[in-house]
Amino acid sequence: MAAGDRGFRAVEQQRKAATSDAATQFREHVVPELDVLLRVAQRMTGRTADAEDLVQETLIRAYRAVDRFDGRYPRAWLLTILRNTWKNMNRRARLPMVNDEHALANAPGLGADGRNAPEEFVMDSTLGVELTEGLQKLPGTFRQVVLLVDVDGLTYEETAGVLGIPAGTVMSRLHRARRRLRKHLEQAGITPNGTVR
C-alpha cells in the first residue's frame, strides 16, 4: 500500500470519527431543545413558515459549530444562535422581534385549567379576555418579556439571550409589565386570587 493511500485513509477515518462525534453531540445537546427553539422562533417571526425556516437555519449553524460547543447551557447557546440568525436574516428588512398580534392570538388559553363548573368557565374566560386586553396595552418591549418568560417558560437568562439585553433588564421589564397587568386586572374587577368582584 502506498504512503499516499495510507494518508488518505487516515484522513478519511478522522473525518468519519469527527462526523460521528458531531452527530452524537447534536443529538445530545440540540435535539432536546427543538420545541423551545420553535416556540421562540414563532414569537420572533409571527409566522409558522418563517419560524420553521429560522429554526432550520439555526440547526444548520448549530451543527456546524457543535464540535466547538463545551456542552454547558445548550439552551442559551442555541437561543443565541437563533437570535443572531434572525438578525442576519432580517438585517435589511428591520422587522420587529415579535409580531405581537400573532403572538397574542396564538398564546395558550390563559387562565384555562380544565375546570368544568359554569362559574369557573365564566371566570376563566373573563380572566383570559382581560389578561389578553392587558397584554395588548403593554408596550412591545414589556409584552415580549411577558410572552417569553410567562407564556413560553424561558428563564431570565434565556430571554436575555433571545432579546439581546442584560438579564437585569429582563427582570426589570417583567416586574413593571406584571405590575401593569395586575393594575389592569384590578381595574377590571378581578381580585388577586382570580375572582371577579
Secondary structure, DSSP 8 states (H G I E B T S, - for coil): --HHHHHHHHHHHHHHHHHHHHHHHHHHHTGGGHHHHHHHHHHHHSSHHHHHHHHHHHHHHHHHHGGG--SS-HHHHHHHHHHHHHHHHTTTT---S--HHHHHHTS--TT-----SHHHHHHHHHHHHHHHHHHHHS-HHHHHHHIIIIIT---HHHHHHHHTS-HHHHHHHHHHHHHHHHHHHHHTTB-TTS-B-
